[in-house]
Amino acid sequence: MTQLLDKALTEIAKLAQPEQDAIAAILLEELASEQRWATSFEKSQDLLAKLADEALAEDQAGLTKPF
């Protein structure tokens, strides 16, 4: 555990139980959200690679315009 996280948890431990539970719920939701994002991003890699290949092929074929 990092020193900053340890310090934060020490301060949270000083709060009343309802406040501790509220902070815990926020942290758990944030962690779940990060996990959903990571999973979604991981699953999209094949599609992103395919789209990138298509874009490069279109550019090489002269089908794109410069900005």
Beta strands, then each sheet from edge to edge (+ up, - down):
end
